[in-house]
């Protein structure tokens, strides 16, 4: 098979995974005065926007269709 088909397959799988798997995001907030510091770390799990996931799915299918032609 052509390499373009495999690239399309990878993009398609990543598009499907982006609907399910959240991306962890950490932020550190704090104040440092001299040698003393006080801080809080917050952690958020954010999913990829729906539009980006759909573009990845459609793009993956398009690449697979173009790469699968003879």
DAKA-V86859 format. One line per field, one symbol per residue. psi: psi as a letter, one per 20 degrees, with the letter a starting at -180 (. if undefined). A space follows every 10 residues. Layout:
psi=???
//
This chain:
psi=qqhhghghgg hgghgghihg pqpqpqqppr ppociqqprp pqpqopqqqh hgghhggggg hghhgghiq.
//
